[in-house]
Amino acid sequence: MTYAALRSIGAYAPEKLLTNEDLSKMVDTSDEWITKRTGIKERHIAADDEHTSDLGVKAAQKALDRSGIDKSEIDLVVCATISPDYFNMPSTATIIAKKLGLEGVTAFDISAACTGFVYILSIAKAFIESGMKKNVLIVGAEKLSAITDYSDRGTCILFGDGAGAAVISATQNKEEAIIDVHTGADGTYADLLMTPNGGTGSPHDALEGETGACYMQMKGNETFKVAVRTLTKDVVEILENNNIKSEDIKHFVPHQANYRIIKAVGDALKMTEEQVVVTVQKYGNTSGASIPMAINDIYEEGKLQKGELLLLDAFGGGLTWGSALVPFSPL
């Protein structure tokens, strides 16, 4: 039986910082207001000439270097992003593959917003366990500053840029295997978090006069309520389905959107502070890059050891959601 294993992790955050104090000079806000409501203190912002693919390449190179697998053995690249280099084509994954020197490799993007990394984890697992691919590079990369309205206090305080990547490989050892991945979506709530401009449902010419149409728009209070309820329910289900208890989880890695959401879900699941990974204060919400960036932080801090069990949990525009039980299984 062939299984899929998480072999390595990598991440990259741009050099430029945008602090709460910086934002207080741009909109009517303050460090105290932002910190109290979100837990965010700063976020990283890509340079003007730094594209989403550039962020993805830097994270992917780290993951490849740490994987013990030659890049010539990578046979699939999947990128989760809502801020691609180009509108729909070419995919950011193909550009990442090109920049990494991965020739002729299958590559494509998916759009699942903040749940993107969990979605591409499920894709990698499926490709490997079906026997179609052996070594999959998955990348969550976002330049959200490019689609953020910095005159909108409700959204500009939340988002940052960054990328995270992982190598998922085939194994015959069940102890190394990704245990389970759950994903779901409900388009009923699509208008809670969206970028309305440019698709066939809202052509550019029909939105030319609408302020902020090309930027992310969010109904914050409604999104918060649905997020806490959905995230908690999904985690409870994946734990019950696999006969795993909260105390068996070494690292609970939720999507880093808002500290209040993270705490509410962690408390509902009876997770201890030591179990819950929190990086939102450093990076803000980096959408599909959020979870791998958080995993990379605990890896680089020496807190993530071989065989330890990760519980991933995410919620994003779509609305989408997902969770995963993943042992860290480096070669």
Residue pairs with C-beta under 8 A, 6 or more apart in sequence:
1 172
1 174
2 128
2 129
2 131
2 170
2 171
2 172
3 128
3 129
3 170
3 171
3 172
3 173
3 174
3 176
3 177
3 178
4 124
4 125
4 128
4 129
4 136
4 168
4 169
4 170
4 171
4 177
4 178
5 168
5 169
5 170
5 171
5 173
5 176
5 177
5 178
5 327
5 329
6 166
6 167
6 168
6 178
6 310
6 326
6 327
6 328
6 329
7 67
7 68
7 69
7 166
7 167
7 168
7 169
7 329
7 330
7 331
8 63
8 64
8 66
8 67
8 68
8 166
8 167
8 330
9 63
9 66
9 164
9 165
9 166
9 292
9 295
9 296
9 299
9 304
9 328
10 59
10 60
10 61
10 62
10 63
10 64
10 65
10 66
10 164
10 165
10 166
10 292
10 296
11 59
11 62
11 162
11 163
11 164
11 165
11 289
11 292
11 293
11 295
11 296
11 297
12 55
12 58
12 59
12 62
12 162
12 163
12 164
13 44
13 160
13 161
13 162
13 283
13 293
14 44
14 45
14 46
14 47
14 50
14 55
14 161
14 162
15 44
15 47
16 44
16 45
16 46
16 47
17 42
17 43
17 44
17 45
18 42
18 43
18 44
18 45
18 145
18 160
19 31
19 41
19 42
20 29
20 30
20 31
20 34
20 35
20 40
20 41
20 42
20 157
21 31
23 29
23 34
23 156
23 157
24 30
24 31
26 150
26 151
26 156
27 150
27 151
27 152
27 153
27 156
27 157
28 153
29 153
29 157
31 41
34 40
34 41
34 157
35 41
37 258
37 260
38 157
38 158
38 258
38 259
38 260
38 280
38 284
39 258
39 259
39 260
39 262
39 278
39 280
39 281
40 157
40 158
40 258
40 259
40 280
40 281
40 284
40 285
41 281
41 282
42 281
42 282
42 284
43 159
43 160
43 161
43 283
43 284
43 286
44 160
44 161
44 162
44 283
45 145
45 160
45 161
46 54
46 55
46 143
46 145
46 146
46 161
50 143
51 85
51 95
51 143
52 81
52 83
52 84
52 85
52 92
52 141
52 142
52 143
52 163
53 85
53 92
53 95
53 96
53 99
53 141
54 99
55 141
55 142
55 143
55 161
55 162
55 163
55 289
56 79
56 81
56 92
56 96
56 139
56 141
56 163
56 165
57 96
57 99
57 100
58 163
59 139
59 141
59 162
59 163
59 164
59 165
59 289
59 292
59 296
60 77
60 96
60 100
60 137
60 139
60 163
60 165
61 100
62 165
62 296
63 137
63 165
63 166
63 167
64 71
64 74
64 100
64 137
64 167
66 167
66 330
67 167
67 169
67 330
67 331
68 330
68 331
69 135
69 167
69 169
69 331
71 100
71 101
71 102
73 134
73 135
74 102
74 105
74 135
74 136
74 137
74 167
75 105
75 106
75 133
75 134
75 135
75 136
76 105
76 106
76 107
76 124
76 127
76 133
76 135
76 136
76 137
77 93
77 94
77 96
77 97
77 100
77 102
77 105
77 106
77 107
77 136
77 137
77 138
77 139
78 93
78 107
78 108
78 109
78 110
78 120
78 123
78 124
78 136
78 137
78 138
78 139
79 91
79 92
79 93
79 96
79 107
79 108
79 109
79 110
79 120
79 138
79 139
79 140
79 141
80 109
80 110
80 111
80 112
80 116
80 117
80 119
80 120
80 138
80 139
80 140
80 141
80 288
81 92
81 109
81 111
81 116
81 140
81 141
81 142
81 287
81 288
82 111
82 113
82 116
82 142
82 144
82 147
82 195
82 287
82 288
82 317
83 142
83 143
83 144
83 146
83 147
83 287
84 91
84 92
84 109
85 92
85 95
86 92
87 198
91 107
91 108
91 109
92 109
92 141
93 107
93 108
93 109
93 139
94 107
94 108
96 107
96 139
96 141
97 105
97 107
102 137
106 133
110 116
110 119
110 120
110 123
112 118
112 119
112 183
112 185
112 288
112 316
112 318
112 320
112 322
113 193
113 287
113 288
113 316
113 317
113 318
113 320
114 255
114 257
114 285
114 287
114 288
114 290
114 314
114 315
114 316
114 317
114 320
115 183
115 255
115 288
115 314
115 315
115 316
115 318
115 320
115 321
115 322
116 140
116 287
116 288
116 314
116 316
117 138
117 140
117 164
117 288
117 289
117 290
117 291
117 292
117 312
117 314
118 181
118 183
118 291
118 312
118 313
118 314
118 322
118 323
118 324
119 183
119 320
119 322
120 138
120 139
120 140
120 288
121 138
121 166
121 168
121 178
121 181
121 312
121 324
121 326
122 181
122 183
122 322
122 324
123 136
123 138
124 133
124 136
124 138
124 168
125 168
125 178
125 181
127 133
127 136
128 134
128 136
128 168
128 169
128 170
134 169
134 170
135 167
135 168
135 169
135 170
136 167
136 168
136 169
137 165
137 166
137 167
138 165
138 166
138 167
138 168
139 163
139 164
139 165
140 163
140 164
140 165
140 286
140 287
140 288
140 289
140 290
140 291
140 292
140 293
141 162
141 163
141 164
141 165
141 288
141 289
142 161
142 162
142 163
142 286
142 287
142 288
142 289
143 161
144 159
144 160
144 161
144 216
144 285
144 286
144 287
145 159
145 160
145 161
147 195
147 214
147 215
147 216
148 155
148 156
148 159
148 215
148 216
149 155
149 156
149 212
149 215
149 216
150 156
151 212
152 212
152 215
152 217
154 218
154 220
155 215
155 216
155 217
155 218
157 284
158 257
158 258
158 284
158 285
159 216
159 284
159 285
159 286
159 287
160 283
160 284
160 285
160 286
161 286
162 283
162 286
162 289
162 293
163 289
163 292
163 293
164 289
164 290
164 291
164 292
164 293
164 294
164 295
164 296
165 292
166 292
166 295
168 178
171 177
171 329
175 307
175 327
175 329
176 327
176 329
177 327
177 329
178 324
178 325
178 326
178 327
179 242
179 244
179 325
179 326
179 327
180 238
180 241
180 242
180 324
180 325
181 322
181 323
181 324
181 325
182 234
182 237
182 238
182 322
182 323
182 324
183 320
183 321
183 322
184 234
184 320
184 321
184 322
185 318
185 319
185 320
185 321
186 318
186 319
187 318
187 319
188 319
189 222
189 226
189 318
189 319
190 317
190 318
190 319
191 219
192 218
192 219
192 222
192 223
192 226
192 317
192 319
193 216
193 217
193 218
193 219
193 223
193 316
193 317
193 318
193 319
194 216
194 217
194 317
195 214
195 215
195 216
195 217
196 202
196 207
196 210
196 213
196 217
197 204
197 207
197 210
197 213
197 214
197 215
198 204
198 207
198 214
202 213
207 213
207 214
224 258
224 260
224 261
226 315
226 319
227 257
227 261
227 315
228 261
228 264
228 265
228 268
230 315
230 319
230 321
231 254
231 255
231 261
231 265
231 313
231 314
231 315
231 321
231 323
232 264
232 265
232 268
232 269
234 313
234 321
234 322
234 323
235 265
235 269
235 311
235 313
235 323
236 269
237 323
238 311
238 323
238 324
238 325
239 245
239 246
239 311
239 325
242 325
244 309
244 325
246 269
246 270
246 271
246 275
248 309
249 271
249 275
249 309
249 310
249 311
250 275
250 308
250 309
250 310
251 275
251 277
251 295
251 298
251 303
251 304
251 308
251 309
251 310
251 311
252 266
252 269
252 271
252 275
252 276
252 277
252 311
252 313
253 277
253 291
253 294
253 295
253 310
253 311
253 312
253 313
254 261
254 262
254 265
254 266
254 276
254 277
254 291
254 312
254 313
254 314
255 285
255 290
255 291
255 313
255 314
255 315
255 316
256 262
256 278
256 279
256 280
256 283
256 284
256 285
256 286
256 290
256 291
256 293
256 294
257 280
257 285
257 290
257 315
258 280
258 285
259 278
259 280
259 281
262 276
262 278
262 280
265 313
266 275
266 276
277 294
277 295
277 297
277 298
278 294
279 293
279 294
279 297
282 297
283 290
283 293
286 293
287 316
288 316
290 314
291 312
291 314
295 304
295 310
298 304
299 328
304 310
304 328
305 328
306 328
306 329
306 330
307 327
307 328
307 329
308 327
308 328
309 325
309 326
309 327
309 328
310 324
310 325
310 326
310 327
310 328
311 323
311 324
311 325
311 326
312 322
312 323
312 324
312 326
313 322
313 323
314 320
314 321
314 322
314 323
315 321
